[in-house]
Amino acid sequence: MAITGNKGEWSEIYTLLKLLGEGKVYAGDQNLNKIQDLFYPIIMILRQEKEGNYNYKLFDKDVVIQTPEGEELLRISASVFLDEAEKLLSAINSGNGAFPVPETELFMHKIKCHSIKAKSSDKTDIRIILHDRRTKFNSEMGFSIKSQLGGDSTLINASKTTNFTFKIGNLLLTDKDIARINSIATKNKVYDRYNAIKECGGKFIFDSVDNHTFRNNLIMLDGNLPSIIANLLTARLETGETRLKELSIVLGKDNPLKFDTDNPTVFYEYKIKHLLTSVALGMMPAKCWNGQYDANGGYLVVKKDGEILCYHFYDRNRFEDYLFANAYLERSSTTRHEYATIIKDDNNNMFFKLNLQVRLK
């Protein structure tokens, strides 16, 4: 049976071929520009397959495929990998949905690569031994691959786990009023439902993070994060802004958590960056987190033109700046997760749920 995958999945194979072909990966800045004088030579890429584990070692101008014990299985010119990467890039750009790439599949089998996604931990898509020219050390790192060849990458997926519940205060609506607001189905229905409640005099008071595990993960990072995220969600509806970098400025001006400082924006920025970094490298909303990173190397970003940039966790400030500059709030579906719907309990208390979903542009 032919191997099929979507643009994001084929991007993982593209990354493998491209990196082996070039033998190095350049660092990127927060605006996805290559930093010309900062790159990491690639010593080896390690890959786990059902059939066994294989090492792809760069040696002179060749790629040597080895067993973990160092037994050489195959040797191919690195330029062949680069040619195959270019062919795959063309196929990805012209593909739709889940599609096969027969020519690439033949080459994959030749180099002992039998699946699009290598066996990995939750956040790690590829394991690489890089040489750091500053420290002179070789280090094995796990990287998450984010591809711009398809749609924008998801950092936090929408689910019931990421619901934030607000109590509607200063207002008592009839069942008819609730049904009317819940039935608003305009293009901007989340905004319109939110504003309809406000126009009736309602106030939104943050009540809880619905999922206990997600709440605990957030509190482990920072006890203020549940309230900060709740304020991000309402600030988005108040301003129409979706970019987290801009929303942090809004929070800094309003200072809803009353940080006692002349520059509260710095506080909000720091805490939001910490959240983004933790989610990018290890923390998952529905899974109890122990604070350890899976993708301990950082991110590899496949740009629309096929260039690959490295956001190495060793350069933490640059990595966080990239996430912060490119993260935005996405509206999830209102037909799922009880999102943007007024709910009334047995005591006539009314609640409204907003959902956290974050993407990278």
Solvent accessible surface area in square Angstrom, and as a share of the most:
residue,aa,sasa,rsa
1,M,236,1.05
2,A,59,0.45
3,I,27,0.14
4,T,74,0.43
5,G,2,0.02
6,N,68,0.35
7,K,42,0.18
8,G,37,0.36
9,E,60,0.27
10,W,0,0.00
11,S,0,0.00
12,E,19,0.08
13,I,0,0.00
14,Y,0,0.00
15,T,0,0.00
16,L,2,0.01
17,L,0,0.00
18,K,23,0.10
19,L,1,0.01
20,L,0,0.00
21,G,13,0.12
22,E,79,0.36
23,G,20,0.19
24,K,69,0.29
25,V,3,0.02
26,Y,46,0.17
27,A,2,0.02
28,G,0,0.00
29,D,39,0.20
30,Q,63,0.28
31,N,97,0.50
32,L,21,0.11
33,N,78,0.40
34,K,68,0.29
35,I,37,0.19
36,Q,130,0.58
37,D,113,0.59
38,L,24,0.12
39,F,46,0.19
40,Y,2,0.01
41,P,34,0.21
42,I,6,0.03
43,I,53,0.27
44,M,25,0.11
45,I,1,0.00
46,L,47,0.24
47,R,19,0.07
48,Q,78,0.35
49,E,11,0.05
50,K,199,0.85
51,E,106,0.48
52,G,27,0.26
53,N,72,0.37
54,Y,26,0.10
55,N,17,0.09
56,Y,0,0.00
57,K,67,0.28
58,L,34,0.17
59,F,100,0.42
60,D,129,0.67
61,K,169,0.72
62,D,36,0.19
63,V,0,0.00
64,V,4,0.03
65,I,0,0.00
66,Q,26,0.11
67,T,24,0.14
68,P,72,0.45
69,E,151,0.68
70,G,40,0.38
71,E,109,0.49
72,E,85,0.38
73,L,65,0.32
74,L,51,0.25
75,R,106,0.39
76,I,16,0.08
77,S,45,0.29
78,A,12,0.10
79,S,66,0.43
80,V,54,0.31
81,F,0,0.00
82,L,59,0.29
83,D,81,0.42
84,E,20,0.09
85,A,0,0.00
86,E,83,0.37
87,K,95,0.40
88,L,0,0.00
89,L,19,0.09
90,S,73,0.47
91,A,26,0.20
92,I,0,0.00
93,N,83,0.43
94,S,87,0.56
95,G,11,0.11
96,N,125,0.64
97,G,57,0.55
98,A,77,0.60
99,F,20,0.08
100,P,63,0.40
101,V,11,0.07
102,P,92,0.58
103,E,93,0.42
104,T,2,0.01
105,E,23,0.10
106,L,134,0.67
107,F,14,0.06
108,M,0,0.00
109,H,77,0.34
110,K,113,0.48
111,I,0,0.00
112,K,68,0.29
113,C,0,0.00
114,H,59,0.26
115,S,41,0.26
116,I,14,0.07
117,K,106,0.45
118,A,15,0.12
119,K,150,0.64
120,S,59,0.38
121,S,58,0.37
122,D,81,0.42
123,K,35,0.15
124,T,3,0.01
125,D,29,0.15
126,I,14,0.07
127,R,78,0.28
128,I,0,0.00
129,I,34,0.17
130,L,6,0.03
131,H,44,0.20
132,D,11,0.06
133,R,92,0.33
134,R,133,0.48
135,T,70,0.41
136,K,145,0.62
137,F,144,0.60
138,N,86,0.44
139,S,32,0.21
140,E,79,0.36
141,M,11,0.05
142,G,0,0.00
143,F,0,0.00
144,S,7,0.05
145,I,17,0.09
146,K,35,0.15
147,S,14,0.09
148,Q,30,0.13
149,L,18,0.09
150,G,27,0.26
151,G,63,0.61
152,D,60,0.31
153,S,22,0.14
154,T,34,0.20
155,L,13,0.06
156,I,1,0.01
157,N,104,0.53
158,A,22,0.17
159,S,37,0.24
160,K,123,0.52
161,T,19,0.11
162,T,1,0.00
163,N,2,0.01
164,F,0,0.00
165,T,9,0.05
166,F,4,0.02
167,K,75,0.32
168,I,7,0.03
169,G,12,0.12
170,N,116,0.59
171,L,38,0.19
172,L,132,0.66
173,L,10,0.05
174,T,80,0.47
175,D,97,0.50
176,K,166,0.70
177,D,44,0.23
178,I,17,0.09
179,A,63,0.49
180,R,120,0.44
181,I,0,0.00
182,N,36,0.18
183,S,78,0.50
184,I,37,0.19
185,A,84,0.65
186,T,71,0.42
187,K,184,0.78
188,N,81,0.41
189,K,38,0.16
190,V,2,0.01
191,Y,48,0.18
192,D,49,0.26
193,R,19,0.07
194,Y,6,0.02
195,N,60,0.31
196,A,12,0.10
197,I,0,0.00
198,K,81,0.34
199,E,147,0.66
200,C,54,0.32
201,G,32,0.31
202,G,6,0.05
203,K,126,0.53
204,F,37,0.15
205,I,94,0.48
206,F,61,0.26
207,D,77,0.40
208,S,41,0.26
209,V,8,0.05
210,D,59,0.31
211,N,43,0.22
212,H,126,0.56
213,T,28,0.16
214,F,0,0.00
215,R,100,0.36
216,N,64,0.33
217,N,4,0.02
218,L,0,0.00
219,I,67,0.34
220,M,109,0.49
221,L,24,0.12
222,D,24,0.13
223,G,56,0.54
224,N,52,0.27
225,L,0,0.00
226,P,13,0.08
227,S,40,0.26
228,I,0,0.00
229,I,1,0.00
230,A,2,0.01
231,N,39,0.20
232,L,3,0.01
233,L,7,0.04
234,T,22,0.13
235,A,8,0.06
236,R,22,0.08
237,L,12,0.06
238,E,94,0.42
239,T,73,0.42
240,G,43,0.41
241,E,41,0.18
242,T,41,0.24
243,R,107,0.39
244,L,3,0.02
245,K,72,0.31
246,E,56,0.25
247,L,0,0.00
248,S,0,0.00
249,I,64,0.32
250,V,36,0.20
251,L,4,0.02
252,G,6,0.05
253,K,165,0.70
254,D,96,0.50
255,N,27,0.14
256,P,46,0.29
257,L,41,0.20
258,K,156,0.66
259,F,31,0.13
260,D,151,0.78
261,T,48,0.28
262,D,156,0.81
263,N,79,0.40
264,P,20,0.12
265,T,25,0.15
266,V,80,0.46
267,F,83,0.35
268,Y,0,0.00
269,E,46,0.21
270,Y,144,0.55
271,K,26,0.11
272,I,1,0.00
273,K,41,0.18
274,H,44,0.20
275,L,5,0.03
276,L,1,0.00
277,T,0,0.00
278,S,0,0.00
279,V,1,0.00
280,A,2,0.01
281,L,0,0.00
282,G,6,0.06
283,M,0,0.00
284,M,72,0.32
285,P,22,0.14
286,A,72,0.56
287,K,113,0.48
288,C,109,0.65
289,W,28,0.10
290,N,108,0.55
291,G,34,0.33
292,Q,127,0.56
293,Y,59,0.22
294,D,49,0.25
295,A,0,0.00
296,N,59,0.30
297,G,0,0.00
298,G,0,0.00
299,Y,1,0.00
300,L,1,0.00
301,V,2,0.01
302,V,0,0.00
303,K,37,0.16
304,K,137,0.58
305,D,100,0.52
306,G,2,0.02
307,E,44,0.20
308,I,10,0.05
309,L,0,0.00
310,C,0,0.00
311,Y,3,0.01
312,H,8,0.04
313,F,39,0.16
314,Y,119,0.45
315,D,23,0.12
316,R,90,0.33
317,N,119,0.61
318,R,76,0.28
319,F,0,0.00
320,E,21,0.10
321,D,48,0.25
322,Y,3,0.01
323,L,1,0.00
324,F,7,0.03
325,A,21,0.16
326,N,8,0.04
327,A,1,0.01
328,Y,36,0.14
329,L,3,0.01
330,E,54,0.24
331,R,86,0.31
332,S,9,0.06
333,S,46,0.30
334,T,16,0.09
335,T,118,0.69
336,R,145,0.53
337,H,24,0.11
338,E,87,0.39
339,Y,5,0.02
340,A,0,0.00
341,T,37,0.21
342,I,6,0.03
343,I,60,0.31
344,K,70,0.30
345,D,52,0.27
346,D,149,0.77
347,N,117,0.60
348,N,87,0.44
349,N,49,0.25
350,M,3,0.01
351,F,39,0.16
352,F,0,0.00
353,K,23,0.10
354,L,4,0.02
355,N,4,0.02
356,L,3,0.02
357,Q,16,0.07
358,V,2,0.01
359,R,61,0.22
360,L,4,0.02
361,K,100,0.42
